[in-house]
Amino acid sequence: MAGNKSCTIVEYFGGDDGYRCGYCKNEKGNFSHGMWSHTMTVQDYQDLIDRGWRRSGKYVYKPIMNKTCCPQYTIRCHALKFQPSKSHKKILKKMSKFLSKGELPKGQDDGEPMDSVCEEAGPREPSKACHSEVKCAAITDIQKVVAECPAITEVQEEAADAAPAGSETSRKDSVSLDGRTTATAPKPGVGADASRPPCRKAKDLRKERRLQKEQMRHDADGVSSIVSPTPPTPTQTNQPKPLEDFITESLPDNSTHCLEVRLVPVSFEDPQFTASYQQSVALFACYQMAIHGDDPSECSESEFRRFLCDSPLEAEYSLDGPEVGYGSFHQQYWLDGRIVAVGVIDILPTCVSSVYLYYHPDFASLSLGSYSALREITFTRQLQKQSPKLSYYYLGFYIHSCPKMRYKGQYRPSELLCPETFVWVPIERCLPQLENSRYARFNQDLDAGDVRVLKDVGRALVLYRRTVMPYAAYSRKRKGSSDETEVQQYAGLVGQECAERILLYRA
């Protein structure tokens, strides 16, 4: 990305009006700052999400944490250190069983909450945006003006189970009839069957069988039958099976199904994207109506394009970056030649950011939300081998006040962003505070503040009449402009680095 002459152009809208919350359904309780992004570099978006911003299409918003009804804390998982939980392993094995034997789990899924991430976060199409005016501007000319700006050298929905999987129901006293398992109730008052041996722990039985095998092996070699069990070496006990092994677990040659995951850039100039576009549109509509109960008018092609295809991020490539480059992508899950799920992601300088997931309702019992998140963590680890700085997986927002949205905290180790100082804090330290209050400052240093705040608003860049200038020059041209308060608010929200790089559009 060094030498890239791209720039970011936004229009700031403020955050005074409350609107409906998609989580607690409060009609006027959701408050956030918003801005429309006409174009944005991946580094600028990386810096913005590290200050609590999030995008929905080209609309970028930041919840007003101490005012909104359901505070939304940015959460990220350290992909390189991630180890799947028992619940995650169960989901991966369930998918493997389905692919190999064709057995689709019956009943409902595991209660996967499919939050729409940012679908409900703000106005669908901000009326204040003067899109045509900015598009008329010669952006190539603007790029020449800001060529002296620092070159960038760095580089679904998401979902998971609402709670860790509990222990499986005991299958004792069950008999198989035509492939079906039925439970047999014990006779009341009889107690234990004296004709059967006493129950023993499975661990003890396994240990006994291992010792018997060792004894038989030693006897065959002419060694004494008295065998002392060999203690396991540290490498045997301290090396958990990595996530990749669960996902790439070999399937038999005669597997019933074939699953292929394809990464496609979100670009109508890309042949793979255009060839699968209509199939993706139909899958999105099917998912929204079945899972979210949307009206057909709410999941039209234009809505799909606005929400999941329109992205302000410019595709960028770097010698020290991933081979696929940076930008917005669709991860398509092809099952036997058709798309059954799509994960929308952004590949940024230091992370893979999950945007949304939609899937075919017929496969809901496969816990595709959790499965896709695990695949995206694995993908992040693959990218990190090509670009060392790219090591985090962002899951969007963590909403502790909404119990069904706490599942994101299961992807450990994870961190939450302090809403006041914008430092990352391990989630284990944050949860006790969130149990006592919806809004919390996670940084325990009471003297710490926002070190990236812009102290001199005059240095913020403004795009005015196709000319880039500091706000100080803009205010002189406007002879006492009345928008200083708004610009100060904007500059404080985006921080010094962004305010001195991003062009704030003023009509």
Secondary structure as GFF3:
##gff-version 3
##sequence-region A 1 507
A	DSSP	beta_strand	9	14	.	.	.	ID=ss1
A	DSSP	beta_strand	32	39	.	.	.	ID=ss2
A	DSSP	alpha_helix	42	49	.	.	.	ID=ss3
A	DSSP	beta_strand	54	56	.	.	.	ID=ss4
A	DSSP	beta_strand	59	63	.	.	.	ID=ss5
A	DSSP	beta_strand	73	78	.	.	.	ID=ss6
A	DSSP	three_ten_helix	79	81	.	.	.	ID=ss7
A	DSSP	alpha_helix	86	101	.	.	.	ID=ss8
A	DSSP	alpha_helix	131	136	.	.	.	ID=ss9
A	DSSP	alpha_helix	139	145	.	.	.	ID=ss10
A	DSSP	beta_strand	174	177	.	.	.	ID=ss11
A	DSSP	beta_strand	180	183	.	.	.	ID=ss12
A	DSSP	alpha_helix	202	220	.	.	.	ID=ss13
A	DSSP	alpha_helix	234	237	.	.	.	ID=ss14
A	DSSP	alpha_helix	243	247	.	.	.	ID=ss15
A	DSSP	beta_strand	259	265	.	.	.	ID=ss16
A	DSSP	alpha_helix	271	275	.	.	.	ID=ss17
A	DSSP	alpha_helix	277	291	.	.	.	ID=ss18
A	DSSP	three_ten_helix	296	299	.	.	.	ID=ss19
A	DSSP	alpha_helix	301	304	.	.	.	ID=ss20
A	DSSP	pi_helix	305	309	.	.	.	ID=ss21
A	DSSP	beta_strand	327	335	.	.	.	ID=ss22
A	DSSP	beta_strand	338	347	.	.	.	ID=ss23
A	DSSP	beta_strand	351	359	.	.	.	ID=ss24
A	DSSP	three_ten_helix	361	366	.	.	.	ID=ss25
A	DSSP	alpha_helix	368	386	.	.	.	ID=ss26
A	DSSP	beta_strand	392	398	.	.	.	ID=ss27
A	DSSP	three_ten_helix	403	410	.	.	.	ID=ss28
A	DSSP	beta_strand	414	417	.	.	.	ID=ss29
A	DSSP	beta_strand	424	426	.	.	.	ID=ss30
A	DSSP	alpha_helix	427	436	.	.	.	ID=ss31
A	DSSP	three_ten_helix	457	459	.	.	.	ID=ss32
A	DSSP	beta_strand	461	464	.	.	.	ID=ss33
A	DSSP	beta_strand	467	470	.	.	.	ID=ss34
A	DSSP	alpha_helix	471	477	.	.	.	ID=ss35
A	DSSP	alpha_helix	484	499	.	.	.	ID=ss36
A	DSSP	beta_strand	503	506	.	.	.	ID=ss37
###
